[in-house]
Amino acid sequence: MPRTKWLPLGAVVLVVNAVQWVVAEAITAAAWTSPPYSYARNYISDLGVADCGTRFQGRELCSPDHALMNTSFMLEGILFATGVLLLAGLVEGRARRVIIALALAHGVGMVLIGLFHGTADGPAFGTALHVGGAGIGILCANTLAILAGALRGLGLPTAYRIFSVTVGALGLVSVALVGVSVSTAGAFERGSVYSWLLWSVVTGALLLARHQHRPAVVENVLA
């Protein structure tokens, strides 16, 4: 596939990926009414728990549209990995291999989140796979954002590189603060997830804009 095809395609995939997540999360959260879903207290993965009326770690769980959120989890992993793989040609050498590995690991982690839920009513191995998938997904995506900002291959301005490193670092800091308080666990978890979703939108949008203004320019691909 020529560069004029895979670059804009990868950029569009990253943007669509973030949008579908935010929309699915908003719809699923709105359907959770008893008790009302809390963006600050409830984890995002609570939206994917299929068992209504259960309690897990002190939270009452009831997500009528859990299938939508679980589909979004898995779709996010697939789309994120696909978008990054399409754009990986902008860098080469070891950096490219690391980026591909991080993207694929993230994708696997997010699929695990969608397949296995964090609930006391499920098997222990299911919870372990869910937690492990979440950890892999969050760490890999934020690390990838930091790496993307540290490289020159994307051909984007210095402001973007600073943004990329900053948003990835804030995502990692946020995940470290999830356990500080039960009343803010959901908020900090969102900080560690929305970081890479924001990175996806900004990266995709900037690459699309650059491609439209310079469609025939061959970017510098040296890391």
ZAZARO-325826 format. One line per 8 residues: their letters; for each residue x, y, z of N, C-alpha, C. Coordinates in nm, 2 decimals. Each point is the difference from the previous one (the first is absolute). Layout:
BEGIN
a = X/Y/Z/X/Y/Z/X/Y/Z ~ ... $
***
This chain:
BEGIN
mprtkwlp = 0.09/-0.12/0.00/-0.09/0.12/0.00/0.09/0.12/0.00 ~ -0.02/0.10/-0.09/0.08/0.12/-0.01/-0.02/0.09/0.12 ~ 0.10/0.08/0.03/-0.01/0.09/0.11/-0.12/0.09/0.00 ~ -0.04/0.05/-0.12/-0.12/0.08/-0.01/-0.13/-0.06/0.05 ~ 0.01/-0.13/0.01/-0.12/-0.08/0.05/0.01/-0.03/0.15 ~ 0.12/-0.06/0.04/0.00/-0.05/0.13/0.02/0.11/0.11 ~ 0.06/0.11/-0.04/0.01/0.10/0.10/-0.13/0.07/0.04 ~ -0.08/0.04/-0.09/-0.13/0.06/0.04/-0.09/-0.10/0.06 $
lgavvlvv = 0.01/-0.13/-0.05/-0.09/-0.11/0.05/0.03/-0.02/0.15 ~ 0.13/-0.01/0.03/0.04/-0.02/0.14/-0.04/0.12/0.09 ~ 0.01/0.12/-0.05/-0.04/0.12/0.07/-0.15/0.00/0.03 ~ -0.08/-0.04/-0.10/-0.15/-0.01/0.02/-0.03/-0.10/0.10 ~ 0.06/-0.12/-0.01/-0.03/-0.11/0.09/0.03/0.05/0.15 ~ 0.10/0.07/0.02/0.03/0.05/0.14/-0.11/0.09/0.05 ~ -0.04/0.09/-0.09/-0.11/0.10/0.04/-0.13/-0.08/0.03 ~ -0.04/-0.09/-0.09/-0.12/-0.07/0.01/0.00/-0.09/0.13 $
navqwvva = 0.12/-0.05/0.03/0.02/-0.09/0.12/-0.04/0.08/0.12 ~ 0.05/0.12/0.02/-0.03/0.08/0.12/-0.14/0.04/0.01 ~ -0.06/0.04/-0.12/-0.14/0.05/0.00/-0.09/-0.12/0.04 ~ 0.02/-0.12/-0.06/-0.09/-0.10/0.03/0.00/-0.04/0.15 ~ 0.12/0.01/0.06/0.01/-0.03/0.15/-0.09/0.10/0.08 ~ 0.03/0.13/-0.03/-0.07/0.10/0.08/-0.15/-0.01/-0.01 ~ -0.05/-0.02/-0.13/-0.14/-0.01/-0.02/-0.06/-0.12/0.07 ~ 0.07/-0.12/-0.02/-0.05/-0.12/0.07/0.00/0.01/0.15 $
eaitaaaw = 0.10/0.06/0.06/0.01/0.02/0.14/-0.12/0.09/0.05 ~ -0.02/0.11/-0.07/-0.11/0.09/0.04/-0.14/-0.06/-0.01 ~ -0.02/-0.08/-0.10/-0.13/-0.07/-0.02/-0.02/-0.10/0.11 ~ 0.11/-0.08/0.03/-0.01/-0.11/0.10/-0.01/0.06/0.14 ~ 0.07/0.11/0.03/-0.01/0.06/0.13/-0.14/0.06/0.02 ~ -0.06/0.06/-0.10/-0.13/0.06/0.01/-0.11/-0.11/0.03 ~ 0.02/-0.12/-0.05/-0.09/-0.11/0.02/0.00/-0.05/0.14 ~ 0.11/0.03/0.07/0.02/-0.05/0.14/-0.06/0.10/0.09 $
tsppysya = -0.12/-0.04/0.06/-0.08/0.10/0.08/-0.02/-0.04/0.14 ~ 0.03/-0.13/0.04/-0.04/-0.04/0.14/0.12/-0.09/0.06 ~ 0.08/0.06/0.08/0.02/0.15/0.03/0.06/0.07/-0.12 ~ -0.01/0.13/0.00/0.06/0.07/-0.12/0.15/-0.02/-0.01 ~ 0.05/-0.02/-0.12/0.14/-0.02/-0.03/0.08/0.12/0.03 ~ 0.11/-0.01/0.06/0.09/0.11/0.04/0.13/-0.01/-0.08 ~ 0.02/0.11/-0.08/0.13/0.00/-0.08/0.12/0.02/0.10 ~ -0.02/0.05/0.12/0.11/0.02/0.09/0.03/-0.12/0.08 $
rnyisdlg = -0.11/-0.08/0.04/0.02/-0.11/0.09/0.01/-0.14/-0.07 ~ -0.09/-0.01/-0.10/0.00/-0.13/-0.07/0.11/-0.02/-0.10 ~ 0.05/-0.12/-0.01/0.10/-0.03/-0.10/-0.07/0.00/-0.14 ~ 0.07/0.02/-0.10/-0.05/-0.01/-0.14/-0.05/-0.14/-0.02 ~ 0.08/-0.10/0.04/-0.03/-0.14/-0.02/-0.13/-0.05/0.07 ~ -0.05/0.08/0.10/-0.13/-0.03/0.06/-0.11/0.00/-0.10 ~ 0.02/0.08/-0.10/-0.10/0.01/-0.11/-0.02/-0.13/-0.08 ~ 0.10/-0.08/0.01/0.00/-0.13/-0.08/-0.04/-0.12/0.08 $
vadcgtrf = -0.03/0.02/0.13/-0.04/-0.12/0.08/-0.14/-0.04/-0.03 ~ -0.02/-0.13/-0.03/-0.13/-0.04/-0.05/-0.10/-0.03/0.11 ~ 0.05/-0.02/0.13/-0.08/-0.04/0.11/-0.06/0.12/0.07 ~ -0.13/0.02/-0.01/-0.06/0.12/0.06/-0.04/-0.03/0.15 ~ 0.02/0.09/0.09/-0.03/-0.01/0.13/0.10/-0.06/0.09 ~ 0.13/-0.02/-0.05/0.11/-0.05/0.08/0.08/0.11/0.06 ~ 0.08/-0.03/0.10/0.09/0.09/0.06/0.14/-0.05/-0.02 ~ 0.09/0.10/-0.04/0.14/-0.04/-0.02/0.08/0.12/0.06 $
qgrelcsp = 0.09/-0.04/0.10/0.08/0.10/0.06/-0.08/0.12/0.05 ~ -0.12/-0.03/0.05/-0.08/0.11/0.06/-0.09/0.07/-0.10 ~ 0.01/-0.03/-0.13/-0.08/0.07/-0.10/-0.11/-0.09/-0.04 ~ -0.12/0.06/-0.01/-0.12/-0.07/-0.06/0.01/0.01/-0.15 ~ -0.01/-0.12/-0.06/0.02/0.00/-0.15/-0.13/-0.04/-0.07 ~ -0.04/0.08/-0.10/-0.12/-0.03/-0.08/0.01/0.08/-0.13 ~ 0.05/-0.07/-0.10/0.02/0.07/-0.13/-0.08/-0.07/-0.11 ~ -0.12/0.06/-0.02/-0.09/-0.07/-0.10/0.06/-0.01/-0.14 $
dhalmnts = 0.08/0.10/-0.04/0.06/0.00/-0.13/0.14/-0.06/0.00 ~ 0.03/-0.09/0.09/0.14/-0.06/0.01/0.05/-0.05/-0.13 ~ -0.08/-0.06/-0.09/0.05/-0.05/-0.12/0.06/0.10/-0.09 ~ -0.06/0.12/0.00/0.05/0.11/-0.08/0.14/0.04/0.05 ~ 0.02/0.01/0.13/0.13/0.05/0.05/0.10/-0.11/-0.02 ~ -0.03/-0.13/0.01/0.09/-0.10/-0.02/0.04/-0.01/-0.15 ~ -0.09/0.03/-0.09/0.03/0.00/-0.14/0.10/0.12/-0.03 ~ -0.03/0.11/0.07/0.09/0.12/-0.02/0.14/-0.02/0.05 $
fmlegilf = 0.01/-0.07/0.12/0.13/-0.04/0.05/0.08/-0.07/-0.11 ~ -0.06/-0.11/-0.05/0.07/-0.08/-0.10/0.03/0.07/-0.13 ~ -0.10/0.08/-0.04/0.02/0.08/-0.12/0.11/0.10/0.01 ~ 0.01/0.06/0.12/0.10/0.10/0.03/0.14/-0.07/-0.02 ~ 0.02/-0.12/0.06/0.12/-0.07/-0.01/0.04/-0.03/-0.15 ~ -0.10/-0.04/-0.07/0.03/-0.04/-0.14/0.03/0.12/-0.09 ~ -0.08/0.11/0.02/0.02/0.12/-0.08/0.13/0.07/0.04 ~ 0.03/0.01/0.13/0.12/0.07/0.04/0.12/-0.07/-0.06 $
atgvllla = 0.00/-0.13/0.01/0.12/-0.08/-0.05/0.00/0.01/-0.15 ~ -0.11/0.00/-0.07/0.00/0.02/-0.14/0.05/0.13/-0.05 ~ -0.05/0.11/0.07/0.04/0.13/-0.03/0.15/0.02/0.02 ~ 0.05/-0.04/0.11/0.15/0.01/0.03/0.08/-0.08/-0.10 ~ -0.04/-0.12/-0.03/0.07/-0.08/-0.10/0.01/0.06/-0.14 ~ -0.11/0.07/-0.04/0.00/0.07/-0.13/0.09/0.12/0.00 ~ 0.02/0.06/0.12/0.09/0.11/0.01/0.14/-0.03/0.04 ~ 0.02/-0.13/0.03/0.14/-0.04/0.05/0.10/0.02/-0.11 $
glvegrar = -0.04/0.01/-0.13/0.10/0.02/-0.10/0.06/0.14/0.00 ~ -0.05/0.09/0.09/0.06/0.13/0.01/0.13/0.00/0.07 ~ 0.03/-0.11/0.07/0.13/-0.02/0.07/0.06/-0.13/-0.04 ~ 0.12/-0.03/0.03/0.06/-0.12/-0.04/0.10/-0.05/0.11 ~ 0.05/-0.12/-0.03/0.10/-0.05/0.10/-0.06/-0.06/0.12 ~ 0.07/0.01/0.11/-0.04/-0.05/0.13/-0.13/0.07/0.05 ~ 0.00/0.13/-0.02/-0.12/0.08/0.04/-0.13/-0.05/-0.06 ~ 0.01/-0.04/-0.13/-0.12/-0.05/-0.06/-0.04/-0.13/0.06 $
rviialal = 0.09/-0.09/0.03/-0.03/-0.13/0.06/-0.06/0.02/0.14 ~ 0.05/0.09/0.07/-0.06/0.03/0.14/-0.14/0.05/-0.01 ~ -0.02/0.10/-0.10/-0.14/0.05/-0.01/-0.10/-0.10/-0.04 ~ 0.04/-0.09/-0.09/-0.09/-0.11/-0.05/-0.03/-0.09/0.12 ~ 0.11/-0.04/0.08/-0.02/-0.09/0.11/-0.10/0.07/0.10 ~ 0.02/0.12/0.03/-0.09/0.07/0.10/-0.14/0.01/-0.05 ~ -0.02/0.02/-0.13/-0.13/0.01/-0.06/-0.08/-0.13/0.01 ~ 0.08/-0.11/-0.04/-0.06/-0.13/0.00/-0.04/-0.05/0.14 $
ahgvgmvl = 0.09/0.03/0.10/-0.02/-0.03/0.14/-0.12/0.07/0.05 ~ -0.01/0.13/-0.03/-0.12/0.08/0.04/-0.13/-0.06/-0.06 ~ 0.01/-0.04/-0.13/-0.12/-0.06/-0.06/-0.05/-0.13/0.07 ~ 0.10/-0.08/0.04/-0.03/-0.13/0.07/-0.06/0.03/0.13 ~ 0.06/0.10/0.07/-0.05/0.04/0.14/-0.14/0.04/-0.01 ~ -0.04/0.09/-0.10/-0.13/0.05/0.00/-0.10/-0.11/-0.04 ~ 0.04/-0.09/-0.09/-0.09/-0.11/-0.03/-0.03/-0.09/0.13 ~ 0.10/-0.02/0.08/-0.02/-0.07/0.12/-0.10/0.07/0.09 $
iglfhgta = 0.01/0.13/0.01/-0.09/0.08/0.08/-0.15/-0.02/-0.04 ~ -0.02/-0.01/-0.13/-0.13/-0.02/-0.06/-0.05/-0.14/0.02 ~ 0.09/-0.09/0.01/-0.05/-0.14/0.01/-0.01/-0.05/0.15 ~ 0.08/0.06/0.08/0.00/-0.04/0.15/-0.03/0.12/0.08 ~ -0.09/-0.01/0.10/-0.05/0.11/0.07/0.05/0.00/0.15 ~ 0.01/0.12/0.05/0.04/0.02/0.14/-0.12/-0.01/0.09 ~ -0.03/-0.12/0.05/-0.12/-0.02/0.09/0.03/-0.12/0.09 ~ -0.05/0.01/0.12/0.01/-0.10/0.10/-0.07/-0.13/-0.04 $
dgpafgta = -0.10/0.01/-0.08/-0.08/-0.11/-0.04/0.06/-0.09/-0.11 ~ 0.11/0.05/-0.06/0.06/-0.08/-0.11/0.12/-0.08/0.06 ~ 0.05/-0.09/-0.08/0.12/-0.08/0.04/0.12/0.09/0.03 ~ 0.08/-0.05/0.09/0.12/0.07/0.04/0.09/0.03/-0.12 ~ 0.02/-0.10/-0.09/0.09/0.02/-0.11/-0.05/0.11/-0.09 ~ -0.14/0.02/-0.01/-0.06/0.10/-0.08/0.04/0.14/0.05 ~ -0.01/0.02/0.13/0.04/0.13/0.06/0.14/0.03/-0.02 ~ 0.09/-0.11/0.01/0.14/0.02/-0.02/0.03/0.04/-0.14 $
lhvggagi = -0.06/-0.06/-0.09/0.02/0.03/-0.14/-0.05/0.15/-0.03 ~ -0.11/0.03/0.06/-0.05/0.14/-0.02/0.09/0.10/0.06 ~ 0.05/-0.02/0.12/0.09/0.10/0.06/0.13/0.00/-0.08 ~ 0.05/-0.12/-0.04/0.13/0.00/-0.07/-0.02/0.07/-0.14 ~ -0.11/-0.03/-0.06/-0.03/0.07/-0.13/0.00/0.15/0.01 ~ -0.07/0.05/0.11/-0.01/0.14/0.02/0.14/0.06/0.03 ~ 0.08/-0.07/0.08/0.13/0.05/0.02/0.09/0.01/-0.12 ~ -0.01/-0.10/-0.08/0.08/0.00/-0.13/-0.05/0.11/-0.09 $
gilcantl = -0.13/0.01/-0.01/-0.06/0.09/-0.10/0.04/0.15/0.04 ~ -0.01/0.03/0.13/0.03/0.14/0.05/0.14/0.03/-0.02 ~ 0.09/-0.09/0.05/0.14/0.02/0.00/0.06/0.01/-0.14 ~ -0.04/-0.09/-0.09/0.05/0.00/-0.13/-0.04/0.12/-0.08 ~ -0.13/0.04/0.01/-0.05/0.12/-0.08/0.07/0.13/0.04 ~ 0.01/0.02/0.13/0.06/0.12/0.05/0.16/0.00/-0.03 ~ 0.06/-0.11/0.01/0.14/-0.01/-0.03/0.02/0.03/-0.15 ~ -0.09/-0.05/-0.08/0.01/0.02/-0.15/-0.02/0.15/-0.03 $
ailagalr = -0.09/0.07/0.08/-0.01/0.14/-0.02/0.13/0.08/0.03 ~ 0.06/-0.04/0.11/0.13/0.06/0.04/0.10/-0.03/-0.11 ~ 0.01/-0.12/-0.05/0.10/-0.03/-0.10/-0.02/0.07/-0.13 ~ -0.13/0.02/-0.04/-0.03/0.07/-0.12/0.04/0.15/0.01 ~ -0.01/0.05/0.12/0.05/0.14/0.02/0.15/0.01/0.00 ~ 0.07/-0.11/0.04/0.14/0.01/0.00/0.07/-0.02/-0.13 ~ -0.08/-0.05/-0.10/0.05/-0.02/-0.13/-0.03/0.11/-0.10 ~ 0.08/0.01/-0.11/-0.02/0.10/-0.10/-0.07/-0.05/-0.12 $
glglptay = -0.03/-0.13/-0.01/-0.05/-0.06/-0.12/-0.14/0.04/-0.04 ~ -0.08/0.05/0.09/-0.14/0.04/-0.04/0.01/0.13/-0.07 ~ 0.11/0.07/0.00/0.01/0.13/-0.07/-0.10/0.11/0.05 ~ -0.04/-0.01/0.12/-0.09/0.10/0.06/0.08/0.10/0.09 ~ -0.06/0.11/0.02/0.07/0.11/0.07/0.04/-0.03/0.14 ~ 0.09/0.08/0.05/0.06/-0.02/0.14/-0.11/0.01/0.10 ~ -0.10/0.08/-0.02/-0.11/0.01/0.10/-0.08/-0.13/0.01 ~ -0.01/-0.07/-0.11/-0.06/-0.14/0.00/0.08/-0.09/0.08 $
rifsvtvg = 0.13/0.00/-0.02/0.09/-0.09/0.07/-0.01/0.02/0.15 ~ 0.00/0.13/0.04/-0.01/0.03/0.14/-0.14/-0.05/0.06 ~ -0.10/0.02/-0.08/-0.14/-0.04/0.04/0.00/-0.16/0.02 ~ 0.06/-0.07/-0.10/0.00/-0.14/0.00/0.07/-0.06/0.12 ~ 0.12/0.05/0.03/0.07/-0.04/0.12/-0.08/0.03/0.13 ~ -0.05/0.12/0.00/-0.07/0.05/0.12/-0.13/-0.08/0.03 ~ -0.08/-0.02/-0.10/-0.12/-0.07/0.02/0.02/-0.15/0.04 ~ 0.11/-0.06/-0.06/0.03/-0.14/0.04/0.05/-0.01/0.14 $
alglvsva = 0.08/0.10/0.04/0.05/0.00/0.14/-0.11/0.02/0.10 ~ -0.09/0.09/-0.03/-0.12/0.03/0.08/-0.08/-0.13/0.02 ~ -0.02/-0.07/-0.11/-0.07/-0.13/0.00/0.06/-0.10/0.10 ~ 0.13/-0.01/-0.01/0.07/-0.09/0.09/-0.01/0.05/0.15 ~ 0.01/0.13/0.02/-0.02/0.05/0.14/-0.14/-0.03/0.05 ~ -0.10/0.02/-0.09/-0.14/-0.02/0.04/-0.02/-0.14/0.04 ~ 0.05/-0.10/-0.07/-0.02/-0.14/0.04/0.06/-0.03/0.13 ~ 0.11/0.06/0.03/0.07/-0.02/0.13/-0.09/0.06/0.12 $
lvgvsvst = -0.09/0.09/-0.03/-0.08/0.07/0.10/-0.14/-0.06/0.01 ~ -0.03/-0.11/-0.07/-0.13/-0.06/0.00/-0.04/-0.04/0.14 ~ 0.09/-0.06/0.07/-0.03/-0.06/0.13/0.01/0.10/0.12 ~ 0.02/0.13/-0.03/0.01/0.09/0.11/-0.13/0.01/0.08 ~ -0.12/0.00/-0.07/-0.13/0.02/0.07/-0.10/-0.07/-0.09 ~ -0.10/-0.06/0.07/-0.11/-0.07/-0.07/-0.09/0.11/-0.07 ~ 0.00/0.12/0.05/-0.09/0.10/-0.05/0.06/0.06/-0.13 ~ 0.12/-0.02/-0.03/0.07/0.06/-0.11/0.06/-0.10/-0.10 $
agafergs = -0.02/-0.13/0.04/0.06/-0.11/-0.08/-0.04/0.01/-0.15 ~ -0.13/0.02/-0.03/-0.04/0.01/-0.14/0.06/0.12/-0.07 ~ 0.01/0.11/0.07/0.05/0.12/-0.06/0.15/-0.02/-0.04 ~ 0.08/-0.06/0.09/0.14/-0.02/-0.04/0.02/-0.11/-0.10 ~ -0.09/-0.10/0.00/0.01/-0.10/-0.10/-0.03/0.07/-0.14 ~ -0.10/0.08/0.00/-0.03/0.07/-0.13/0.12/0.09/-0.04 ~ 0.07/0.06/0.09/0.12/0.07/-0.03/0.10/-0.08/-0.08 ~ 0.01/-0.13/0.04/0.09/-0.09/-0.06/-0.04/-0.06/-0.13 $
vyswllws = -0.13/0.01/-0.03/-0.06/-0.05/-0.12/-0.03/0.12/-0.10 ~ -0.06/0.10/0.05/-0.03/0.12/-0.09/0.13/0.06/-0.06 ~ 0.11/-0.03/0.07/0.13/0.05/-0.05/0.03/-0.05/-0.14 ~ -0.01/-0.14/-0.01/0.03/-0.05/-0.13/-0.11/0.02/-0.10 ~ -0.12/0.02/0.04/-0.11/0.03/-0.09/0.02/0.14/-0.06 ~ 0.04/0.09/0.09/0.03/0.14/-0.05/0.12/0.00/-0.09 ~ 0.10/-0.08/0.03/0.12/-0.02/-0.08/-0.04/-0.05/-0.14 ~ -0.09/-0.09/0.00/-0.05/-0.06/-0.13/-0.07/0.11/-0.09 $
vvtgalll = -0.08/0.08/0.06/-0.08/0.10/-0.07/0.10/0.10/-0.06 ~ 0.09/0.05/0.09/0.09/0.11/-0.04/0.10/-0.05/-0.11 ~ 0.05/-0.12/0.03/0.10/-0.05/-0.10/-0.07/-0.03/-0.14 ~ -0.12/-0.06/0.00/-0.07/-0.02/-0.12/-0.03/0.13/-0.07 ~ -0.05/0.09/0.07/-0.05/0.13/-0.06/0.12/0.08/-0.06 ~ 0.11/0.00/0.07/0.12/0.07/-0.05/0.06/-0.07/-0.12 ~ 0.00/-0.13/0.00/0.06/-0.07/-0.12/-0.09/0.02/-0.12 ~ -0.13/0.00/0.02/-0.10/0.02/-0.11/0.02/0.14/-0.05 $
arhqhrpa = 0.02/0.10/0.09/0.02/0.14/-0.05/0.13/0.01/-0.08 ~ 0.10/-0.06/0.05/0.13/0.01/-0.06/0.00/-0.07/-0.14 ~ -0.07/-0.11/0.00/-0.01/-0.08/-0.13/-0.08/0.08/-0.10 ~ -0.10/0.07/0.03/-0.08/0.08/-0.09/0.08/0.12/-0.06 ~ 0.08/0.05/0.09/0.08/0.12/-0.05/0.13/-0.04/-0.07 ~ 0.05/-0.12/0.03/0.12/-0.04/-0.06/-0.01/-0.15/-0.05 ~ -0.09/-0.03/-0.09/-0.02/-0.13/-0.04/0.11/-0.07/-0.07 ~ 0.09/0.08/-0.07/0.11/-0.06/-0.07/0.13/0.00/0.07 $
vvenvla = 0.01/0.05/0.12/0.12/0.02/0.07/0.04/-0.14/0.06 ~ 0.12/-0.03/-0.01/0.05/-0.12/0.07/0.06/0.04/0.13 ~ -0.06/-0.05/0.11/0.04/0.04/0.13/0.14/-0.06/0.04 ~ 0.06/0.06/0.09/0.12/-0.05/0.06/-0.03/-0.12/0.09 ~ 0.04/-0.12/-0.02/-0.04/-0.11/0.08/0.11/-0.05/0.09 ~ 0.10/0.08/0.02/0.10/-0.04/0.09/-0.04/0.03/0.14 ~ 0.01/-0.10/0.09/-0.04/0.02/0.14/0.10/0.09/0.08 $
***
